[in-house]
Amino acid sequence: MQKLEMLIKTVDAHFDSKLQIQCIYLSCSLLNIARGTCNLMIVEEKSNFQNKITIKYERAVMSGSIVVNDDYFKTLQYQLSLKNERPARLELIINNKLNINKNGILFLEKELISKINEYKFFIPLL
């Protein structure tokens, strides 16, 4: 499997004055990996970040960054701030295949750093 599906639990806007980096910080719970969590930074194109995710091998804890178009970055913060009964979702297609058993348990032999090939936001509006 190369798709990671997650629900966005919290959204925070961050600005670092020293590095001049503005980002949206997402805390997510994984849907297709048991007991998994993911923390992602969403950043603008002008940042020095890449579309990457790091998965710790001892448990399903992930962190990474996604670079989005500058115009979309401006609208994303507003879209994610809208209150709705349903949480927003995010899907990531990563470069590496993951070993997950039928119970959703992830098996890794060592820490994995993978490129994010594709991402999709699903943000409820009504």
C-alpha positions in Angstrom: 0.0 0.0 0.0 1.2 3.5 -0.8 -1.8 5.5 0.2 -2.1 7.1 3.6 -5.6 8.3 4.6 -6.1 10.6 7.5 -8.5 12.8 9.4 -7.4 16.3 10.2 -7.8 16.7 14.0 -6.3 20.2 14.6 -5.0 23.0 12.4 -2.6 25.8 13.6 -1.1 28.7 11.7 2.6 29.2 12.5 5.0 32.0 11.6 8.7 31.9 12.3 10.1 35.5 12.3 13.7 34.4 12.2 13.4 32.0 9.3 10.5 34.0 7.7 8.5 30.8 7.2 4.7 30.8 7.4 3.1 27.4 7.6 -0.1 25.6 8.4 0.5 22.8 11.0 -1.9 19.8 10.8 -2.3 17.1 13.4 -3.9 14.0 11.9 -5.1 10.6 12.9 -4.5 7.8 10.3 -7.6 5.9 9.0 -5.9 3.0 7.3 -3.1 2.4 9.8 -4.0 1.3 13.3 -3.0 3.7 16.1 -1.2 6.0 13.6 -0.7 9.7 13.9 0.8 12.2 11.5 1.9 15.8 11.9 2.3 17.8 8.7 3.5 21.2 7.8 1.8 22.8 4.8 4.1 25.4 3.3 4.3 27.8 0.3 6.3 27.2 -2.8 9.0 29.8 -1.8 10.0 27.7 1.2 12.9 25.3 1.2 10.8 22.3 2.1 10.0 19.3 0.0 7.0 16.9 -0.2 8.3 14.3 2.2 7.1 12.1 5.1 9.2 10.4 7.8 7.7 7.3 9.4 9.3 6.1 12.7 9.9 2.4 12.7 9.0 1.7 16.4 5.5 3.0 16.0 3.2 4.5 13.4 4.2 8.1 14.1 4.7 10.2 11.0 5.8 13.8 10.3 6.4 15.6 7.1 5.8 18.6 4.8 3.7 19.4 1.8 4.5 22.3 -0.5 1.4 23.9 -2.1 0.9 26.6 -4.7 1.1 30.1 -3.0 -2.5 31.0 -4.1 -3.9 27.7 -2.7 -1.9 28.2 0.6 -3.8 31.5 1.1 -7.2 29.9 0.6 -6.4 26.7 2.5 -6.1 28.4 5.8 -9.5 29.9 5.4 -11.1 26.6 4.2 -9.7 24.7 7.2 -10.9 27.3 9.6 -14.6 26.8 8.7 -16.5 25.0 11.4 -18.2 21.8 10.3 -19.5 18.6 11.9 -17.4 16.4 9.6 -13.6 16.6 9.8 -11.5 17.4 6.8 -9.5 14.5 5.3 -6.2 14.2 3.6 -4.8 11.5 1.3 -1.2 11.1 0.6 0.3 8.8 -2.1 3.9 8.1 -1.1 6.8 6.7 -3.1 7.4 3.6 -0.9 5.2 0.6 -0.5 4.2 0.0 3.2 3.9 -3.4 4.8 0.5 -3.4 6.6 -1.3 -6.5 7.8 -5.0 -7.1 7.6 -5.5 -5.5 11.1 -3.9 -2.3 9.9 -0.7 -2.8 11.8 2.4 -1.2 10.1 5.6 -3.2 10.0 8.9 -1.4 9.4 12.5 -2.5 10.0 13.9 1.0 10.2 12.8 4.6 9.9 11.4 5.4 6.5 11.7 8.7 4.6 9.5 8.8 1.5 8.7 11.3 -1.1 5.0 12.4 -1.3 4.0 11.9 -4.9 0.5 13.2 -4.7 -1.8 14.7 -2.1 -5.6 15.4 -1.9 -7.5 17.5 0.5 -11.2 16.8 1.2 -12.7 19.7 3.1 -16.4 19.6 3.9 -18.2 22.8 3.1 -21.8 22.0 4.2 
